[in-house]
Amino acid sequence: MKTPFVTKEKLEEIIKEVPTPFHIYDEKGLRANAEAVKKAFSWNKGYREYFAVKALPNPSILKILQEYGCGSDCSSFTELVMAKAVGNTGDMVMYSSNDTPDEEYVFANNMEAIINLDDLTMVECFEKAVGKFPKTMSCRFNPGGVFEVSNGIMDNPGDAKYGMTADQLKEAFRIMKSKGVEHFGIHSFLVSNCLTNDYYPMLAKTLFKLAVEVSQEVGCHIAFINLSGGVGIPYKPEDKGNDIIAIGEGVRKAYEEILVPAGMDDVAIYTEMGRFMTGPYGGLVTTAIHEKHIMKEYIGVDACACNLMRPAMYGSYHHITVMGKEDAPCTEKYDITGSLCENNDKFAIDRMLPKIDMGDILFIHDTGAHGFAMGYNYNGKLRSAEVLLHEDGTWEVIRRAEKPQDYFATFDSLPIYDELIKNM
Ligand SMILES: *Cc1c(COP(=O)(O)O)cnc(C)c1O
């Protein structure tokens, strides 16, 4: 059974000041998980988690994670600015992007971020844009083919736009070494939302072997291996969550089997988890405002896909709790919809739930990663507020909801919003 991290009473208290819909985050859960991640990799001296900012781009969240040693993994200019805003610069920032604009290389390099090149052609692009290589550079590897772990085929890197082949990576290292780069990193991201403790250890083995080969063939110092993101979370009640301690141990075993005998026992392990760091510690809070009985039973809520795109985009499952009816039998079959002019604007389809009454508060689980972050403004919808629930039960708005003023602010040809709505 999945239970919300917040009570109905607490939500009612918050809703008095912050109307639904909004995302709420659980500071206690976030902290406990960040602590566990730190512990799982504490065997590795240089270990660092670079939180994938795109998963939950909010300075308050980045600051909490910073307390556990986490840096920022950025892939755009504004993400770099946000990292800088919370004091993450230098080697606390990983800049992992593809199809990268020149100006962003310049900005990332000025921040002294670690730069991870997506392609061999980017070596020249980077040099042209920046002029000179820093002492440390990283490259993203794509092994091609399909990536299999113990419970089957996980994903198809052969179809992915990211990364370079092993030969290209070696060539990139050779060129950069000849231009003064002294320390190298290897990065790879092969699967998303992987629910097995084997993924990181398997990926680590692949990358460690490659690192030994590259260090011997190119004669360069491999300073870190970046396992990137992809560690999954249990969205469905029946899913079994990952055990980060077991994952850390699995990576340690591979390290001792492959890197240590090759004399490469100074290699730092980096991760760039997003979903695993924040996903379960967020929820979307929304109110049932309409019901409709046609060929199917519909419940209309005040949130829509603009607040949480995953179900519409990937058909993703997000568990829903009707607050106060946790123990009521799930006797009704509903589609839970938003108000967008898009038929895929549904948080759930044919979901068995307790009977929902108008005004009921629905808690949509696991929106702490790629939730608010993937929001958009279709149909003129405005982004919601984000609320942080502190450990002591107090709470704080860590991002206010967008206002119509924000929406109209980018139309330079229009009068200001207050003029527009005069006499409306
Ligand atoms: C999206 C992304 C991540 C984080 O992925 P999760 O699946 O959320 O862990 C890490 N690194 C890069 C380069 C990414 O694009």
The ligand as a Tripos MOL2 file, in Angstrom:
@<TRIPOS>MOLECULE
LIG
   15    15     1     0     0
SMALL
NO_CHARGES

@<TRIPOS>ATOM
      1 C1         17.8900   13.0220  -16.9470 C.3       1 LIG1
      2 C2         19.3170   12.8710  -16.6560 C.ar      1 LIG1
      3 C3         19.7470   12.4130  -15.4050 C.ar      1 LIG1
      4 C4         18.8080   12.0040  -14.3120 C.3       1 LIG1
      5 O1         18.0390   10.9160  -14.6710 O.3       1 LIG1
      6 P1         17.0570   10.1900  -13.6430 P.3       1 LIG1
      7 O2         16.4510    9.1170  -14.4580 O.co2     1 LIG1
      8 O3         16.0900   11.2030  -13.1840 O.co2     1 LIG1
      9 O4         17.8880    9.6630  -12.5300 O.co2     1 LIG1
     10 C5         21.1060   12.3480  -15.1890 C.ar      1 LIG1
     11 N1         22.0070   12.7050  -16.1380 N.ar      1 LIG1
     12 C6         21.6280   13.1420  -17.3480 C.ar      1 LIG1
     13 C7         22.6650   13.5170  -18.3370 C.3       1 LIG1
     14 C8         20.2840   13.2350  -17.6600 C.ar      1 LIG1
     15 O5         19.9030   13.6530  -18.8640 O.3       1 LIG1
@<TRIPOS>BOND
     1     1     2 1
     2     2     3 ar
     3     2    14 ar
     4     3     4 1
     5     3    10 ar
     6     4     5 1
     7     5     6 1
     8     6     7 2
     9     6     8 1
    10     6     9 1
    11    10    11 ar
    12    11    12 ar
    13    12    13 1
    14    12    14 ar
    15    14    15 1
@<TRIPOS>SUBSTRUCTURE
     1 LIG1         1 GROUP 0 **** ****
